[in-house]
Amino acid sequence: MPKPLVPDTPEGPASYVCYSTWLSDAAEVRAIADRQCRRSGMDVTALLGQSWTPMRCGLLTPEVAAFRCGRGGYGY
């Protein structure tokens, strides 16, 4: 099951989602990012990147995806 991390970047609002490719699909990860961005009244506008980060996200969800949040964005 994916787990969200608190959005916090100097570049602006972002949504970070920890997940496992063995347990989660892209739609689940994107849905969590959508919910996190909507809490700030925004939508997901871009995928910023993905990384393997077991020390930050944990062994069960060792990967993280970062999404840009924005208003009236381009969608992704």
C-alpha positions in Angstrom: 0.0 0.0 0.0 1.5 3.4 -0.9 2.0 5.9 1.8 2.2 9.7 1.4 4.9 12.0 2.7 4.3 15.6 3.7 4.7 17.9 0.7 7.6 20.4 1.3 10.0 21.7 -1.3 11.6 25.1 -1.8 10.4 25.1 -5.5 6.8 25.1 -4.4 4.1 22.6 -3.6 4.8 19.0 -4.3 3.3 15.6 -3.4 5.7 12.8 -2.5 4.3 9.2 -2.4 6.3 6.2 -1.1 5.3 2.9 -2.8 6.4 -0.5 -3.9 6.3 -1.6 -7.5 5.5 -5.1 -6.3 2.4 -4.0 -4.3 1.1 -0.8 -6.0 0.2 0.3 -9.5 0.6 3.7 -11.1 -3.1 4.6 -10.7 -2.9 4.1 -6.9 0.2 6.3 -6.6 -1.3 9.0 -8.8 -4.5 8.9 -6.7 -2.6 9.6 -3.5 -0.7 12.5 -5.2 -4.1 13.9 -6.4 -5.5 13.8 -2.9 -2.5 15.5 -1.4 -2.5 18.3 -4.0 -6.3 18.8 -3.6 -5.7 19.5 0.1 -4.0 22.7 -1.0 -6.7 23.4 -3.6 -4.4 22.3 -6.5 -4.1 19.6 -9.1 -1.2 17.4 -10.1 0.5 19.2 -13.0 3.6 17.0 -13.5 5.6 14.0 -12.5 8.9 15.4 -11.2 10.7 12.1 -10.9 11.0 8.7 -9.2 13.7 7.2 -7.0 14.6 4.2 -4.9 14.9 5.5 -1.3 14.5 2.7 1.3 16.1 4.7 4.0 13.5 7.5 3.6 10.5 5.5 2.7 11.0 2.2 4.5 11.7 -1.4 3.3 8.1 -2.2 2.4 7.7 1.0 0.3 11.2 1.7 -0.9 10.4 3.9 -3.9 9.2 7.5 -4.0 7.4 9.4 -6.8 7.4 13.2 -6.6 4.6 15.2 -8.3 4.3 19.0 -8.9 1.1 20.5 -7.5 -0.4 23.7 -9.2 -3.4 25.6 -10.3 -4.8 25.5 -13.8 -1.9 23.4 -14.8 -1.1 21.4 -17.9 -2.1 18.0 -16.3 0.1 15.1 -16.8 
